[in-house]
């Protein structure tokens, strides 16, 4: 088996697929790419048995076949080569691989492609389509709120709820929650599933600019297809918590403030907060927000005053500054609204204007005031 390909084109596709290779694979062959030649197409696959990426590239090929190629040495070789055509020659007997470039020859030991684990195929799936920028945005706006607590597996992924013409995505770690809704979907599907964090991170980095993404899913896996690439991931088999139950509905106090002013103030004040709790205190009354923090262990404290518009009773409430800064960084509107009720109930953060067809709601739990 022999084929020639542009080194830079190949590197681009391999870098995309490499994201799904785990750091401590359970089988040595999982450290490899699977190369399959069929006609003039090279199909590249990589997997950690949970998340798999396959992608295709046109090549000049002589013969069909497959071989497993060690990923690290191949990537390092291609990164060290300037752009040029390179030729792969594979020995069909012992799977030895010889790469020829303008500079010389490089030999490495491959493995039998037949031993590579099978990548799941879409079987009895439901399917929806949505624009890549929308999917990218929805993942970016929810992913940061997922949990890292392996004891609560459902919360380590993002919950997808497809309801005919509406897609709702939810992420929470019990301290903060993000609910993103896209309502310009056209589908005949009503279902829900949980996609793991790793797969969504890879998806976010791989999504192209303007294409449509075909999303298919069954009980076990989700399949994301775009361009020449397919990402497959095993779904998290767990029940997602009832997120609607924690979103407070009666919030009589509404604060409206410039998003960047609020975020920058929180970043400065957080420097003086206790490093364990990151607690900042918001003191809100008509037309004025005072942001303060103190770390009694080191006698550090800071206070700033911001202009805002506020409807409701005067209120003093504490939050984790890190969470608020993160949430404000994800929102895109010039002004944001905070809906609050009491110092012990969750606050709701909303953009002042939503994009058409999109809604986002963020919830943050308060940090109890010590005095």
Number of C-alpha atoms within 10 A of each C-alpha: 17 18 20 17 18 16 19 17 14 20 18 13 19 23 13 19 25 23 21 25 22 16 9 10 13 11 11 9 23 23 22 24 27 29 19 18 25 15 14 15 16 24 21 24 28 31 29 21 20 19 25 24 28 25 20 20 17 16 19 16 19 15 12 15 17 22 25 26 23 19 20 12 12 18 16 11 13 18 14 9 14 12 14 14 15 19 21 19 17 22 15 13 7 11 20 17 22 18 19 16 17 11 8 7 12 13 13 14 14 21 19 17 19 12 11 20 15 11 17 17 10 15 12 10 15 17 17 19 16 18 16 19 17 15 19 19 13 22 21 15 22 24 23 20 26 24 22 13 11 9 9 14 17 26 28 24 29 28 25 18 18 21 17 16 15 18 24 19 23 28 29 26 18 16 16 23 23 25 22 21 19 21 16 14 17 14 17 12 15 13 13 17 24 26 22 22 20 16 23 21 15 18 21 18 11 17 20 16 10 10 13 18 22 17 19 19 23 17 15 14 22 25 22 21 20 18 13 11 20 20 25 27 26 21 21 23 13 12 13 19 13 8 14 9 8 14 17 15 12 9 16 12 19 20 21 20 22 17 20 17 13 21 18 13 18 23 14 17 23 25 17 22 24 19 10 8 14 21 26 28 25 21 16 25 19 14 14 16 23 16 23 23 25 21 19 11 7 10 8 13 16 16 16 14 15 16 15 17 17 21 15 16 14 11 15 16 21 22 22 24 24 15 17 20 19 13 23 21 13 13 20 15 16 13 19 21 19 19 23 23 20 15 18 14 18 22 24 23 24 21 21 17 14 13 11 9 11 16 16 22 16 26 24 22 20 21 21 16 14 5 3
